[in-house]
Every structure is written in structure tokens, then in C-alpha cells.
Amino acid sequence: MASPGASAFDIRYLDIISSRDTSIHRLDPRAKLLTTLAYIVAVASFDKYTVTGLVPSSYTPLSLSRSGTFLSRIC
């Protein structure tokens, strides 16, 4: 279980990355929501053992997270 100090740091970090000025942050939230829902439907439509069909789908979240500089803390 995380300590309260660590949780507060995570909340502050989310606030810091939300105030950045990148192309992802400037998009309309409704467009991001619709894109996310379409991506979920597209991924969920694959058979559960079709790994090769899902490999290209992994590029979308990775490229979006890199353009929003979210992976700088994770990697």
C-alpha cells in the first residue's frame, strides 16, 4: 500500500503533466474521448487469440503517450 506522501506526489505529478502545452493537450476532450472509444471497440473486436492482429494496435497508444511526453516518467 502506498504511503500518503507518495499518493500526494502522484496527484501533483498528474497536475503538472496536465498543464503542459503539447498537441495532445490542445485537442478537444470530446475528440479524445471518441477516439479512445473507437480504439477500444476496434481492439475488442479481435478474437482473443489473435495476437498478430493486435501488434499494430499497440503503436497507437505508444505514439500518443510519447507525443504527450507521458513516458518520460515511466521509462
PDB file of N, CA, C and O in Angstrom:
ATOM      1  N   MET A   1       0.846  -1.182   0.000  1.00  0.00           N
ATOM      2  CA  MET A   1       0.000   0.000   0.000  1.00  0.00           C
ATOM      3  C   MET A   1       0.887   1.240   0.000  1.00  0.00           C
ATOM      4  O   MET A   1       1.852   1.320   0.761  1.00  0.00           O
ATOM      5  N   ALA A   2       0.567   2.187  -0.837  1.00  0.00           N
ATOM      6  CA  ALA A   2       1.367   3.400  -0.964  1.00  0.00           C
ATOM      7  C   ALA A   2       1.144   4.322   0.231  1.00  0.00           C
ATOM      8  O   ALA A   2       0.055   4.389   0.802  1.00  0.00           O
ATOM      9  N   SER A   3       2.197   5.018   0.580  1.00  0.00           N
ATOM     10  CA  SER A   3       2.086   5.960   1.691  1.00  0.00           C
ATOM     11  C   SER A   3       1.338   7.210   1.229  1.00  0.00           C
ATOM     12  O   SER A   3       1.277   7.486   0.031  1.00  0.00           O
ATOM     13  N   PRO A   4       0.769   7.966   2.170  1.00  0.00           N
ATOM     14  CA  PRO A   4       0.053   9.185   1.776  1.00  0.00           C
ATOM     15  C   PRO A   4       0.950  10.198   1.063  1.00  0.00           C
ATOM     16  O   PRO A   4       0.490  10.932   0.189  1.00  0.00           O
ATOM     17  N   GLY A   5       2.216  10.235   1.435  1.00  0.00           N
ATOM     18  CA  GLY A   5       3.139  11.152   0.767  1.00  0.00           C
ATOM     19  C   GLY A   5       3.347  10.789  -0.684  1.00  0.00           C
ATOM     20  O   GLY A   5       3.421  11.664  -1.546  1.00  0.00           O
ATOM     21  N   ALA A   6       3.442   9.486  -0.959  1.00  0.00           N
ATOM     22  CA  ALA A   6       3.620   9.038  -2.342  1.00  0.00           C
ATOM     23  C   ALA A   6       2.366   9.318  -3.159  1.00  0.00           C
ATOM     24  O   ALA A   6       2.456   9.690  -4.329  1.00  0.00           O
ATOM     25  N   SER A   7       1.207   9.143  -2.554  1.00  0.00           N
ATOM     26  CA  SER A   7      -0.044   9.428  -3.260  1.00  0.00           C
ATOM     27  C   SER A   7      -0.161  10.910  -3.580  1.00  0.00           C
ATOM     28  O   SER A   7      -0.620  11.282  -4.661  1.00  0.00           O
ATOM     29  N   ALA A   8       0.250  11.752  -2.647  1.00  0.00           N
ATOM     30  CA  ALA A   8       0.207  13.193  -2.891  1.00  0.00           C
ATOM     31  C   ALA A   8       1.161  13.576  -4.011  1.00  0.00           C
ATOM     32  O   ALA A   8       0.856  14.452  -4.819  1.00  0.00           O
ATOM     33  N   PHE A   9       2.330  12.914  -4.061  1.00  0.00           N
ATOM     34  CA  PHE A   9       3.272  13.185  -5.143  1.00  0.00           C
ATOM     35  C   PHE A   9       2.669  12.795  -6.478  1.00  0.00           C
ATOM     36  O   PHE A   9       2.816  13.532  -7.453  1.00  0.00           O
ATOM     37  N   ASP A  10       1.989  11.648  -6.551  1.00  0.00           N
ATOM     38  CA  ASP A  10       1.363  11.214  -7.798  1.00  0.00           C
ATOM     39  C   ASP A  10       0.287  12.195  -8.250  1.00  0.00           C
ATOM     40  O   ASP A  10       0.168  12.475  -9.443  1.00  0.00           O
ATOM     41  N   ILE A  11      -0.485  12.713  -7.323  1.00  0.00           N
ATOM     42  CA  ILE A  11      -1.525  13.687  -7.671  1.00  0.00           C
ATOM     43  C   ILE A  11      -0.889  14.963  -8.194  1.00  0.00           C
ATOM     44  O   ILE A  11      -1.362  15.537  -9.175  1.00  0.00           O
ATOM     45  N   ARG A  12       0.188  15.414  -7.542  1.00  0.00           N
ATOM     46  CA  ARG A  12       0.876  16.614  -8.014  1.00  0.00           C
ATOM     47  C   ARG A  12       1.491  16.387  -9.391  1.00  0.00           C
ATOM     48  O   ARG A  12       1.478  17.284 -10.234  1.00  0.00           O
ATOM     49  N   TYR A  13       2.026  15.201  -9.620  1.00  0.00           N
ATOM     50  CA  TYR A  13       2.617  14.901 -10.920  1.00  0.00           C
ATOM     51  C   TYR A  13       1.552  14.922 -12.013  1.00  0.00           C
ATOM     52  O   TYR A  13       1.801  15.443 -13.100  1.00  0.00           O
ATOM     53  N   LEU A  14       0.377  14.369 -11.747  1.00  0.00           N
ATOM     54  CA  LEU A  14      -0.714  14.414 -12.722  1.00  0.00           C
ATOM     55  C   LEU A  14      -1.119  15.853 -13.017  1.00  0.00           C
ATOM     56  O   LEU A  14      -1.441  16.185 -14.158  1.00  0.00           O
ATOM     57  N   ASP A  15      -1.105  16.705 -12.001  1.00  0.00           N
ATOM     58  CA  ASP A  15      -1.435  18.107 -12.212  1.00  0.00           C
ATOM     59  C   ASP A  15      -0.376  18.794 -13.067  1.00  0.00           C
ATOM     60  O   ASP A  15      -0.700  19.641 -13.900  1.00  0.00           O
ATOM     61  N   ILE A  16       0.877  18.434 -12.864  1.00  0.00           N
ATOM     62  CA  ILE A  16       1.964  19.034 -13.647  1.00  0.00           C
ATOM     63  C   ILE A  16       1.864  18.634 -15.112  1.00  0.00           C
ATOM     64  O   ILE A  16       1.984  19.480 -15.997  1.00  0.00           O
ATOM     65  N   ILE A  17       1.642  17.338 -15.374  1.00  0.00           N
ATOM     66  CA  ILE A  17       1.590  16.922 -16.783  1.00  0.00           C
ATOM     67  C   ILE A  17       0.310  17.379 -17.466  1.00  0.00           C
ATOM     68  O   ILE A  17       0.273  17.479 -18.692  1.00  0.00           O
ATOM     69  N   SER A  18      -0.733  17.657 -16.705  1.00  0.00           N
ATOM     70  CA  SER A  18      -1.967  18.142 -17.339  1.00  0.00           C
ATOM     71  C   SER A  18      -1.849  19.602 -17.766  1.00  0.00           C
ATOM     72  O   SER A  18      -2.613  20.058 -18.615  1.00  0.00           O
ATOM     73  N   SER A  19      -0.911  20.331 -17.194  1.00  0.00           N
ATOM     74  CA  SER A  19      -0.773  21.743 -17.549  1.00  0.00           C
ATOM     75  C   SER A  19       0.213  21.974 -18.684  1.00  0.00           C
ATOM     76  O   SER A  19       0.456  23.124 -19.052  1.00  0.00           O
ATOM     77  N   ARG A  20       0.783  20.931 -19.244  1.00  0.00           N
ATOM     78  CA  ARG A  20       1.728  21.080 -20.350  1.00  0.00           C
ATOM     79  C   ARG A  20       1.011  21.546 -21.613  1.00  0.00           C
ATOM     80  O   ARG A  20      -0.203  21.401 -21.752  1.00  0.00           O
ATOM     81  N   ASP A  21       1.788  22.102 -22.516  1.00  0.00           N
ATOM     82  CA  ASP A  21       1.228  22.618 -23.761  1.00  0.00           C
ATOM     83  C   ASP A  21       1.758  21.800 -24.932  1.00  0.00           C
ATOM     84  O   ASP A  21       2.690  22.217 -25.619  1.00  0.00           O
ATOM     85  N   THR A  22       1.155  20.627 -25.154  1.00  0.00           N
ATOM     86  CA  THR A  22       1.528  19.781 -26.281  1.00  0.00           C
ATOM     87  C   THR A  22       0.327  19.656 -27.213  1.00  0.00           C
ATOM     88  O   THR A  22      -0.772  20.114 -26.899  1.00  0.00           O
ATOM     89  N   SER A  23       0.553  19.036 -28.348  1.00  0.00           N
ATOM     90  CA  SER A  23      -0.536  18.904 -29.315  1.00  0.00           C
ATOM     91  C   SER A  23      -1.661  18.032 -28.765  1.00  0.00           C
ATOM     92  O   SER A  23      -2.828  18.266 -29.080  1.00  0.00           O
ATOM     93  N   ILE A  24      -1.339  17.057 -27.966  1.00  0.00           N
ATOM     94  CA  ILE A  24      -2.368  16.201 -27.366  1.00  0.00           C
ATOM     95  C   ILE A  24      -3.201  16.991 -26.361  1.00  0.00           C
ATOM     96  O   ILE A  24      -4.418  16.821 -26.293  1.00  0.00           O
ATOM     97  N   HIS A  25      -2.560  17.844 -25.590  1.00  0.00           N
ATOM     98  CA  HIS A  25      -3.285  18.622 -24.582  1.00  0.00           C
ATOM     99  C   HIS A  25      -4.177  19.691 -25.202  1.00  0.00           C
ATOM    100  O   HIS A  25      -5.162  20.107 -24.591  1.00  0.00           O
ATOM    101  N   ARG A  26      -3.842  20.138 -26.408  1.00  0.00           N
ATOM    102  CA  ARG A  26      -4.651  21.165 -27.064  1.00  0.00           C
ATOM    103  C   ARG A  26      -5.881  20.605 -27.766  1.00  0.00           C
ATOM    104  O   ARG A  26      -6.765  21.369 -28.153  1.00  0.00           O
ATOM    105  N   LEU A  27      -5.957  19.279 -27.939  1.00  0.00           N
ATOM    106  CA  LEU A  27      -7.126  18.690 -28.592  1.00  0.00           C
ATOM    107  C   LEU A  27      -8.370  18.825 -27.720  1.00  0.00           C
ATOM    108  O   LEU A  27      -8.295  18.875 -26.492  1.00  0.00           O
ATOM    109  N   ASP A  28      -9.509  18.882 -28.393  1.00  0.00           N
ATOM    110  CA  ASP A  28     -10.785  18.935 -27.690  1.00  0.00           C
ATOM    111  C   ASP A  28     -10.995  17.617 -26.934  1.00  0.00           C
ATOM    112  O   ASP A  28     -10.802  16.548 -27.514  1.00  0.00           O
ATOM    113  N   PRO A  29     -11.382  17.667 -25.666  1.00  0.00           N
ATOM    114  CA  PRO A  29     -11.577  16.435 -24.893  1.00  0.00           C
ATOM    115  C   PRO A  29     -12.602  15.483 -25.504  1.00  0.00           C
ATOM    116  O   PRO A  29     -12.468  14.267 -25.366  1.00  0.00           O
ATOM    117  N   ARG A  30     -13.618  16.013 -26.176  1.00  0.00           N
ATOM    118  CA  ARG A  30     -14.597  15.138 -26.820  1.00  0.00           C
ATOM    119  C   ARG A  30     -13.971  14.333 -27.949  1.00  0.00           C
ATOM    120  O   ARG A  30     -14.321  13.171 -28.155  1.00  0.00           O
ATOM    121  N   ALA A  31     -13.051  14.943 -28.676  1.00  0.00           N
ATOM    122  CA  ALA A  31     -12.362  14.226 -29.753  1.00  0.00           C
ATOM    123  C   ALA A  31     -11.492  13.121 -29.167  1.00  0.00           C
ATOM    124  O   ALA A  31     -11.425  12.024 -29.721  1.00  0.00           O
ATOM    125  N   LYS A  32     -10.831  13.401 -28.056  1.00  0.00           N
ATOM    126  CA  LYS A  32     -10.007  12.370 -27.414  1.00  0.00           C
ATOM    127  C   LYS A  32     -10.873  11.237 -26.883  1.00  0.00           C
ATOM    128  O   LYS A  32     -10.483  10.072 -26.961  1.00  0.00           O
ATOM    129  N   LEU A  33     -12.036  11.562 -26.349  1.00  0.00           N
ATOM    130  CA  LEU A  33     -12.936  10.543 -25.824  1.00  0.00           C
ATOM    131  C   LEU A  33     -13.473   9.653 -26.938  1.00  0.00           C
ATOM    132  O   LEU A  33     -13.490   8.429 -26.803  1.00  0.00           O
ATOM    133  N   LEU A  34     -13.910  10.259 -28.036  1.00  0.00           N
ATOM    134  CA  LEU A  34     -14.417   9.481 -29.166  1.00  0.00           C
ATOM    135  C   LEU A  34     -13.336   8.604 -29.784  1.00  0.00           C
ATOM    136  O   LEU A  34     -13.602   7.467 -30.173  1.00  0.00           O
ATOM    137  N   THR A  35     -12.123   9.126 -29.876  1.00  0.00           N
ATOM    138  CA  THR A  35     -11.015   8.346 -30.412  1.00  0.00           C
ATOM    139  C   THR A  35     -10.695   7.165 -29.504  1.00  0.00           C
ATOM    140  O   THR A  35     -10.433   6.063 -29.987  1.00  0.00           O
ATOM    141  N   THR A  36     -10.715   7.388 -28.199  1.00  0.00           N
ATOM    142  CA  THR A  36     -10.452   6.312 -27.246  1.00  0.00           C
ATOM    143  C   THR A  36     -11.525   5.239 -27.323  1.00  0.00           C
ATOM    144  O   THR A  36     -11.213   4.048 -27.306  1.00  0.00           O
ATOM    145  N   LEU A  37     -12.778   5.645 -27.407  1.00  0.00           N
ATOM    146  CA  LEU A  37     -13.867   4.670 -27.518  1.00  0.00           C
ATOM    147  C   LEU A  37     -13.770   3.873 -28.815  1.00  0.00           C
ATOM    148  O   LEU A  37     -13.994   2.663 -28.811  1.00  0.00           O
ATOM    149  N   ALA A  38     -13.439   4.535 -29.924  1.00  0.00           N
ATOM    150  CA  ALA A  38     -13.279   3.833 -31.198  1.00  0.00           C
ATOM    151  C   ALA A  38     -12.113   2.851 -31.128  1.00  0.00           C
ATOM    152  O   ALA A  38     -12.195   1.752 -31.677  1.00  0.00           O
ATOM    153  N   TYR A  39     -11.041   3.234 -30.465  1.00  0.00           N
ATOM    154  CA  TYR A  39      -9.882   2.349 -30.308  1.00  0.00           C
ATOM    155  C   TYR A  39     -10.258   1.127 -29.463  1.00  0.00           C
ATOM    156  O   TYR A  39      -9.861   0.010 -29.794  1.00  0.00           O
ATOM    157  N   ILE A  40     -11.000   1.317 -28.399  1.00  0.00           N
ATOM    158  CA  ILE A  40     -11.418   0.204 -27.547  1.00  0.00           C
ATOM    159  C   ILE A  40     -12.307  -0.760 -28.315  1.00  0.00           C
ATOM    160  O   ILE A  40     -12.148  -1.975 -28.206  1.00  0.00           O
ATOM    161  N   VAL A  41     -13.241  -0.226 -29.091  1.00  0.00           N
ATOM    162  CA  VAL A  41     -14.122  -1.078 -29.892  1.00  0.00           C
ATOM    163  C   VAL A  41     -13.309  -1.854 -30.926  1.00  0.00           C
ATOM    164  O   VAL A  41     -13.548  -3.042 -31.139  1.00  0.00           O
ATOM    165  N   ALA A  42     -12.356  -1.192 -31.564  1.00  0.00           N
ATOM    166  CA  ALA A  42     -11.542  -1.862 -32.583  1.00  0.00           C
ATOM    167  C   ALA A  42     -10.706  -2.981 -31.969  1.00  0.00           C
ATOM    168  O   ALA A  42     -10.605  -4.060 -32.553  1.00  0.00           O
ATOM    169  N   VAL A  43     -10.114  -2.748 -30.818  1.00  0.00           N
ATOM    170  CA  VAL A  43      -9.292  -3.775 -30.161  1.00  0.00           C
ATOM    171  C   VAL A  43     -10.169  -4.904 -29.633  1.00  0.00           C
ATOM    172  O   VAL A  43      -9.791  -6.073 -29.722  1.00  0.00           O
ATOM    173  N   ALA A  44     -11.327  -4.573 -29.089  1.00  0.00           N
ATOM    174  CA  ALA A  44     -12.215  -5.602 -28.539  1.00  0.00           C
ATOM    175  C   ALA A  44     -12.855  -6.448 -29.631  1.00  0.00           C
ATOM    176  O   ALA A  44     -13.350  -7.538 -29.344  1.00  0.00           O
ATOM    177  N   SER A  45     -12.860  -5.985 -30.856  1.00  0.00           N
ATOM    178  CA  SER A  45     -13.482  -6.752 -31.932  1.00  0.00           C
ATOM    179  C   SER A  45     -12.602  -7.905 -32.414  1.00  0.00           C
ATOM    180  O   SER A  45     -13.080  -8.785 -33.130  1.00  0.00           O
ATOM    181  N   PHE A  46     -11.329  -7.912 -32.033  1.00  0.00           N
ATOM    182  CA  PHE A  46     -10.440  -9.007 -32.410  1.00  0.00           C
ATOM    183  C   PHE A  46     -10.739 -10.241 -31.573  1.00  0.00           C
ATOM    184  O   PHE A  46     -11.210 -10.142 -30.440  1.00  0.00           O
ATOM    185  N   ASP A  47     -10.453 -11.421 -32.159  1.00  0.00           N
ATOM    186  CA  ASP A  47     -10.556 -12.664 -31.415  1.00  0.00           C
ATOM    187  C   ASP A  47      -9.505 -12.659 -30.306  1.00  0.00           C
ATOM    188  O   ASP A  47      -8.449 -12.047 -30.466  1.00  0.00           O
ATOM    189  N   LYS A  48      -9.772 -13.316 -29.206  1.00  0.00           N
ATOM    190  CA  LYS A  48      -8.860 -13.201 -28.064  1.00  0.00           C
ATOM    191  C   LYS A  48      -7.510 -13.868 -28.291  1.00  0.00           C
ATOM    192  O   LYS A  48      -6.580 -13.611 -27.527  1.00  0.00           O
ATOM    193  N   TYR A  49      -7.365 -14.700 -29.293  1.00  0.00           N
ATOM    194  CA  TYR A  49      -6.077 -15.330 -29.577  1.00  0.00           C
ATOM    195  C   TYR A  49      -5.398 -14.763 -30.814  1.00  0.00           C
ATOM    196  O   TYR A  49      -4.433 -15.348 -31.307  1.00  0.00           O
ATOM    197  N   THR A  50      -5.873 -13.662 -31.313  1.00  0.00           N
ATOM    198  CA  THR A  50      -5.277 -13.029 -32.489  1.00  0.00           C
ATOM    199  C   THR A  50      -4.250 -11.987 -32.050  1.00  0.00           C
ATOM    200  O   THR A  50      -4.511 -10.784 -32.064  1.00  0.00           O
ATOM    201  N   VAL A  51      -3.099 -12.476 -31.669  1.00  0.00           N
ATOM    202  CA  VAL A  51      -2.053 -11.580 -31.167  1.00  0.00           C
ATOM    203  C   VAL A  51      -1.444 -10.774 -32.306  1.00  0.00           C
ATOM    204  O   VAL A  51      -1.162  -9.588 -32.137  1.00  0.00           O
ATOM    205  N   THR A  52      -1.238 -11.392 -33.453  1.00  0.00           N
ATOM    206  CA  THR A  52      -0.601 -10.682 -34.561  1.00  0.00           C
ATOM    207  C   THR A  52      -1.467  -9.531 -35.073  1.00  0.00           C
ATOM    208  O   THR A  52      -0.939  -8.551 -35.598  1.00  0.00           O
ATOM    209  N   GLY A  53      -2.758  -9.635 -34.933  1.00  0.00           N
ATOM    210  CA  GLY A  53      -3.634  -8.534 -35.336  1.00  0.00           C
ATOM    211  C   GLY A  53      -3.596  -7.376 -34.360  1.00  0.00           C
ATOM    212  O   GLY A  53      -3.884  -6.237 -34.727  1.00  0.00           O
ATOM    213  N   LEU A  54      -3.244  -7.663 -33.123  1.00  0.00           N
ATOM    214  CA  LEU A  54      -3.202  -6.610 -32.109  1.00  0.00           C
ATOM    215  C   LEU A  54      -1.853  -5.904 -32.013  1.00  0.00           C
ATOM    216  O   LEU A  54      -1.759  -4.840 -31.401  1.00  0.00           O
ATOM    217  N   VAL A  55      -0.821  -6.471 -32.601  1.00  0.00           N
ATOM    218  CA  VAL A  55       0.506  -5.843 -32.542  1.00  0.00           C
ATOM    219  C   VAL A  55       0.492  -4.441 -33.148  1.00  0.00           C
ATOM    220  O   VAL A  55       1.003  -3.517 -32.516  1.00  0.00           O
ATOM    221  N   PRO A  56      -0.074  -4.235 -34.353  1.00  0.00           N
ATOM    222  CA  PRO A  56      -0.124  -2.864 -34.874  1.00  0.00           C
ATOM    223  C   PRO A  56      -0.963  -1.918 -34.008  1.00  0.00           C
ATOM    224  O   PRO A  56      -0.737  -0.708 -34.012  1.00  0.00           O
ATOM    225  N   SER A  57      -1.919  -2.465 -33.274  1.00  0.00           N
ATOM    226  CA  SER A  57      -2.741  -1.619 -32.411  1.00  0.00           C
ATOM    227  C   SER A  57      -1.964  -1.077 -31.219  1.00  0.00           C
ATOM    228  O   SER A  57      -2.388  -0.099 -30.604  1.00  0.00           O
ATOM    229  N   SER A  58      -0.849  -1.686 -30.885  1.00  0.00           N
ATOM    230  CA  SER A  58      -0.056  -1.195 -29.757  1.00  0.00           C
ATOM    231  C   SER A  58       0.719   0.067 -30.115  1.00  0.00           C
ATOM    232  O   SER A  58       1.156   0.796 -29.224  1.00  0.00           O
ATOM    233  N   TYR A  59       0.895   0.333 -31.410  1.00  0.00           N
ATOM    234  CA  TYR A  59       1.627   1.534 -31.809  1.00  0.00           C
ATOM    235  C   TYR A  59       0.852   2.812 -31.514  1.00  0.00           C
ATOM    236  O   TYR A  59       1.458   3.849 -31.244  1.00  0.00           O
ATOM    237  N   THR A  60      -0.463   2.756 -31.562  1.00  0.00           N
ATOM    238  CA  THR A  60      -1.270   3.954 -31.335  1.00  0.00           C
ATOM    239  C   THR A  60      -1.091   4.512 -29.926  1.00  0.00           C
ATOM    240  O   THR A  60      -0.752   5.688 -29.798  1.00  0.00           O
ATOM    241  N   PRO A  61      -1.301   3.729 -28.856  1.00  0.00           N
ATOM    242  CA  PRO A  61      -1.107   4.314 -27.532  1.00  0.00           C
ATOM    243  C   PRO A  61       0.336   4.704 -27.253  1.00  0.00           C
ATOM    244  O   PRO A  61       0.590   5.677 -26.542  1.00  0.00           O
ATOM    245  N   LEU A  62       1.284   3.954 -27.807  1.00  0.00           N
ATOM    246  CA  LEU A  62       2.685   4.309 -27.586  1.00  0.00           C
ATOM    247  C   LEU A  62       3.038   5.632 -28.251  1.00  0.00           C
ATOM    248  O   LEU A  62       3.737   6.455 -27.660  1.00  0.00           O
ATOM    249  N   SER A  63       2.564   5.841 -29.469  1.00  0.00           N
ATOM    250  CA  SER A  63       2.874   7.096 -30.148  1.00  0.00           C
ATOM    251  C   SER A  63       2.168   8.273 -29.481  1.00  0.00           C
ATOM    252  O   SER A  63       2.737   9.361 -29.391  1.00  0.00           O
ATOM    253  N   LEU A  64       0.947   8.071 -29.018  1.00  0.00           N
ATOM    254  CA  LEU A  64       0.241   9.155 -28.331  1.00  0.00           C
ATOM    255  C   LEU A  64       0.893   9.491 -26.994  1.00  0.00           C
ATOM    256  O   LEU A  64       0.991  10.661 -26.625  1.00  0.00           O
ATOM    257  N   SER A  65       1.333   8.482 -26.280  1.00  0.00           N
ATOM    258  CA  SER A  65       1.959   8.753 -24.990  1.00  0.00           C
ATOM    259  C   SER A  65       3.304   9.437 -25.173  1.00  0.00           C
ATOM    260  O   SER A  65       3.694  10.264 -24.348  1.00  0.00           O
ATOM    261  N   ARG A  66       4.014   9.105 -26.236  1.00  0.00           N
ATOM    262  CA  ARG A  66       5.288   9.789 -26.488  1.00  0.00           C
ATOM    263  C   ARG A  66       5.065  11.239 -26.912  1.00  0.00           C
ATOM    264  O   ARG A  66       5.840  12.118 -26.536  1.00  0.00           O
ATOM    265  N   SER A  67       4.014  11.494 -27.690  1.00  0.00           N
ATOM    266  CA  SER A  67       3.774  12.865 -28.124  1.00  0.00           C
ATOM    267  C   SER A  67       3.279  13.730 -26.967  1.00  0.00           C
ATOM    268  O   SER A  67       3.456  14.948 -26.984  1.00  0.00           O
ATOM    269  N   GLY A  68       2.667  13.117 -25.976  1.00  0.00           N
ATOM    270  CA  GLY A  68       2.246  13.842 -24.782  1.00  0.00           C
ATOM    271  C   GLY A  68       3.287  13.823 -23.705  1.00  0.00           C
ATOM    272  O   GLY A  68       3.044  14.334 -22.612  1.00  0.00           O
ATOM    273  N   THR A  69       4.449  13.248 -23.970  1.00  0.00           N
ATOM    274  CA  THR A  69       5.587  13.110 -23.058  1.00  0.00           C
ATOM    275  C   THR A  69       5.194  12.455 -21.734  1.00  0.00           C
ATOM    276  O   THR A  69       5.684  12.847 -20.674  1.00  0.00           O
ATOM    277  N   PHE A  70       4.318  11.468 -21.796  1.00  0.00           N
ATOM    278  CA  PHE A  70       3.908  10.762 -20.597  1.00  0.00           C
ATOM    279  C   PHE A  70       4.910   9.688 -20.218  1.00  0.00           C
ATOM    280  O   PHE A  70       5.078   9.398 -19.034  1.00  0.00           O
ATOM    281  N   LEU A  71       5.576   9.093 -21.192  1.00  0.00           N
ATOM    282  CA  LEU A  71       6.509   8.012 -20.896  1.00  0.00           C
ATOM    283  C   LEU A  71       7.815   8.492 -20.306  1.00  0.00           C
ATOM    284  O   LEU A  71       8.645   7.665 -19.929  1.00  0.00           O
ATOM    285  N   SER A  72       8.032   9.779 -20.211  1.00  0.00           N
ATOM    286  CA  SER A  72       9.287  10.266 -19.669  1.00  0.00           C
ATOM    287  C   SER A  72       9.459   9.859 -18.211  1.00  0.00           C
ATOM    288  O   SER A  72      10.591   9.697 -17.756  1.00  0.00           O
ATOM    289  N   ARG A  73       8.377   9.691 -17.471  1.00  0.00           N
ATOM    290  CA  ARG A  73       8.473   9.279 -16.076  1.00  0.00           C
ATOM    291  C   ARG A  73       8.472   7.766 -15.954  1.00  0.00           C
ATOM    292  O   ARG A  73       9.108   7.220 -15.053  1.00  0.00           O
ATOM    293  N   ILE A  74       7.768   7.081 -16.844  1.00  0.00           N
ATOM    294  CA  ILE A  74       7.645   5.636 -16.745  1.00  0.00           C
ATOM    295  C   ILE A  74       8.919   4.935 -17.211  1.00  0.00           C
ATOM    296  O   ILE A  74       9.392   4.008 -16.554  1.00  0.00           O
ATOM    297  N   CYS A  75       9.475   5.371 -18.338  1.00  0.00           N
ATOM    298  CA  CYS A  75      10.670   4.706 -18.893  1.00  0.00           C
ATOM    299  C   CYS A  75      11.946   5.286 -18.348  1.00  0.00           C
ATOM    300  O   CYS A  75      13.033   4.839 -18.714  1.00  0.00           O
TER     301      CYS A  75
END
